[in-house]
Amino acid sequence: MSNAKTLINKLLVDVFNRIFNMEEEYLHRAGCRLSLNEVHFLEIIRNSEEPNMEKLAKKLRMTTGSTTFAISRLVQKKCLPRPNGSDDRRKIILEITAYGESVLKLHDQFHNEIVPGLLSEYQFDQDEDFVRALENVGQFFTKKYGYDE
């Protein structure tokens, strides 16, 4: 790899890891005992129309079994109510509990604090090239790997 490619790779990995670790630490300091993956799973449930295990499995590219396991963990952690009713649990619409909503509120708070802080520190809000570069990176990952929330 050329020096520029090596540096870009290092910077992308470093930024991703820092944000991931900062976000996880922020949530844990606030008393949240969920993993960041579990929080993001809740976020996907919140942002999905009529979320059920089957739809989530498809959206997350997971098996229904893996999705069921993740849902069970969120039920144990009181973020989702225990599903009952339908014979086919894959079809039950998932709803987030008040505790789960409070976790998502914390998660949203982190994002609402980090972006304005970054913008005020570095004046990126006036730099269209920075915004365009981030959009291009996002589009690259969507095109290359086909993942788009």
C-alpha positions as CSV (number, residue, x, y, z in Angstrom):
1,M,0.0,0.0,0.0
2,S,1.2,3.5,-0.8
3,N,1.9,5.9,2.1
4,A,-1.3,7.9,1.3
5,K,-3.4,4.7,1.3
6,T,-1.8,3.5,4.5
7,L,-2.4,6.8,6.2
8,I,-6.0,7.0,5.1
9,N,-6.6,3.4,6.3
10,K,-5.0,4.3,9.7
11,L,-7.1,7.5,10.0
12,L,-10.4,5.7,9.2
13,V,-9.7,2.9,11.6
14,D,-8.5,5.3,14.3
15,V,-11.5,7.6,14.0
16,F,-14.0,4.7,14.0
17,N,-12.4,3.1,17.0
18,R,-12.2,6.4,18.9
19,I,-15.9,7.2,18.3
20,F,-17.0,3.7,19.2
21,N,-15.0,3.7,22.4
22,M,-16.1,7.3,23.4
23,E,-19.7,6.4,22.7
24,E,-19.5,3.2,24.8
25,E,-17.8,5.0,27.7
26,Y,-20.3,7.8,27.6
27,L,-23.2,5.3,27.9
28,H,-21.4,3.3,30.7
29,R,-20.6,6.4,32.7
30,A,-24.3,7.3,32.5
31,G,-25.2,3.9,34.0
32,C,-26.1,2.0,30.8
33,R,-25.0,-1.6,30.9
34,L,-25.8,-2.5,27.3
35,S,-23.1,-3.1,24.7
36,L,-23.0,-0.5,21.9
37,N,-24.2,-3.2,19.5
38,E,-27.3,-3.8,21.7
39,V,-27.9,0.0,21.7
40,H,-27.6,0.1,17.9
41,F,-29.9,-2.9,17.7
42,L,-32.5,-0.9,19.7
43,E,-32.0,2.1,17.5
44,I,-32.8,0.0,14.4
45,I,-35.9,-1.3,16.1
46,R,-37.0,2.3,16.9
47,N,-36.3,3.5,13.3
48,S,-38.1,0.6,11.6
49,E,-41.7,0.5,10.5
50,E,-43.5,-2.3,12.3
51,P,-40.3,-4.0,13.4
52,N,-40.5,-7.8,13.9
53,M,-37.7,-10.4,14.1
54,E,-38.1,-11.4,10.4
55,K,-37.7,-7.8,9.2
56,L,-34.8,-7.1,11.5
57,A,-33.0,-10.3,10.4
58,K,-33.3,-9.2,6.8
59,K,-32.3,-5.6,7.5
60,L,-29.3,-6.6,9.6
61,R,-28.4,-9.5,7.3
62,M,-28.5,-11.9,10.2
63,T,-30.2,-15.3,10.6
64,T,-33.5,-15.3,12.3
65,G,-31.8,-17.4,15.1
66,S,-29.2,-14.7,15.7
67,T,-31.9,-12.1,15.7
68,T,-33.9,-14.1,18.2
69,F,-30.9,-14.4,20.5
70,A,-30.2,-10.6,20.3
71,I,-33.9,-9.9,21.1
72,S,-33.8,-12.4,24.0
73,R,-30.8,-10.5,25.5
74,L,-32.7,-7.2,25.1
75,V,-35.7,-8.7,26.8
76,Q,-33.5,-9.9,29.7
77,K,-32.1,-6.4,30.0
78,K,-35.6,-5.0,30.2
79,C,-35.3,-3.0,26.9
80,L,-38.0,-4.9,25.2
81,P,-41.1,-6.6,26.7
82,R,-41.4,-10.3,26.6
83,P,-43.2,-11.2,23.4
84,N,-46.4,-13.1,23.8
85,G,-49.5,-13.7,21.7
86,S,-48.7,-15.0,18.2
87,D,-47.7,-18.6,17.5
88,D,-45.1,-17.3,15.0
89,R,-42.8,-15.1,17.1
90,R,-41.1,-13.9,14.0
91,K,-44.2,-11.8,13.2
92,I,-44.7,-10.1,16.6
93,I,-44.1,-6.3,16.3
94,L,-41.4,-5.3,18.8
95,E,-41.9,-2.4,21.1
96,I,-39.3,-0.7,23.2
97,T,-39.8,-0.4,26.9
98,A,-39.5,2.9,28.9
99,Y,-36.0,1.7,30.0
100,G,-35.0,1.0,26.4
101,E,-36.2,4.5,25.4
102,S,-34.1,6.0,28.1
103,V,-31.1,4.2,26.8
104,L,-31.8,5.5,23.3
105,K,-32.2,9.0,24.7
106,L,-28.7,8.8,26.2
107,H,-27.4,7.5,22.9
108,D,-29.0,10.4,21.0
109,Q,-27.6,12.8,23.6
110,F,-24.1,11.6,22.8
111,H,-24.6,12.3,19.1
112,N,-26.2,15.6,19.8
113,E,-23.1,16.7,21.8
114,I,-20.4,15.3,19.6
115,V,-21.3,17.0,16.2
116,P,-21.7,20.5,17.5
117,G,-18.5,20.2,19.5
118,L,-16.6,19.1,16.4
119,L,-18.1,21.8,14.3
120,S,-17.4,24.6,16.8
121,E,-13.8,23.4,17.3
122,Y,-12.9,23.1,13.7
123,Q,-15.4,25.3,11.8
124,F,-16.3,22.4,9.5
125,D,-19.8,23.8,9.0
126,Q,-18.3,26.3,6.6
127,D,-16.3,23.7,4.7
128,E,-18.4,22.1,1.9
129,D,-15.4,20.0,0.9
130,F,-15.5,18.2,4.3
131,V,-19.2,17.5,4.1
132,R,-18.8,16.3,0.5
133,A,-15.9,14.0,1.5
134,L,-18.0,12.4,4.3
135,E,-20.9,11.9,1.9
136,N,-18.6,10.3,-0.7
137,V,-17.1,7.9,2.0
138,G,-20.7,6.9,3.0
139,Q,-21.7,6.4,-0.6
140,F,-18.6,4.3,-1.3
141,F,-19.5,1.9,1.6
142,T,-23.1,1.7,0.4
143,K,-22.0,1.0,-3.2
144,K,-19.2,-1.4,-2.3
145,Y,-20.8,-3.3,0.5
146,G,-24.5,-2.7,-0.2
147,Y,-25.4,-1.7,3.3
148,D,-27.6,1.3,3.7
149,E,-29.8,1.9,6.8
